[in-house]
Amino acid sequence: MPTLNTLHIDSDISSLFHKPKARGCNRKYWKSQNLNFTDQLKEVTVVLSNGFNGMELARYILEQAENLEKMVIFYLPHQSYVIKKVKPSKMALTATIVFHIKTAEKQ
């Protein structure tokens, strides 16, 4: 993916109604996936569902994406902890991070 600079990650709608049974995709996992395109990214949108996998991917991208300018994260109302978990990430740069509570239209 030599020209990927915008990435939109959306959760499966069914995961909004069912809690995931496993949550094993931490930053170590994402690092093992060799996602070499991250340093090309300029803008990323992540729509989270229940669980931690999406949040961990967002944290991984923030740490790896040297050219990232903006990340928008939509989270469920009960996931306010996402703001505290993502902000202290060891960002490779000073990207703008915007948080939005997911409303019915976004689900």
GITATA-V629700 format. One line per field, one symbol per residue. phi: phi as a letter, one per 20 degrees, with the letter a starting at -180 (. if undefined). burial: 1 if it has 16 or more other ideal C-beta (glycine too) atoms within 10 Angstrom, else 0. A space follows every 50 residues. Layout:
BEGIN
phi = ???
burial = ???
END
This chain:
BEGIN
phi = .fcfccccddffgfffdcffecbdeeffffffelffeffefdbcdcdedf odgffffffffgfdefdfdbcdcecfgedffgfffegfgfffbdfedddc ffegfee
burial = 00000010001000000000000010100100001011011011111111 11111111111111100100111111001001000100001100101000 0100000
END
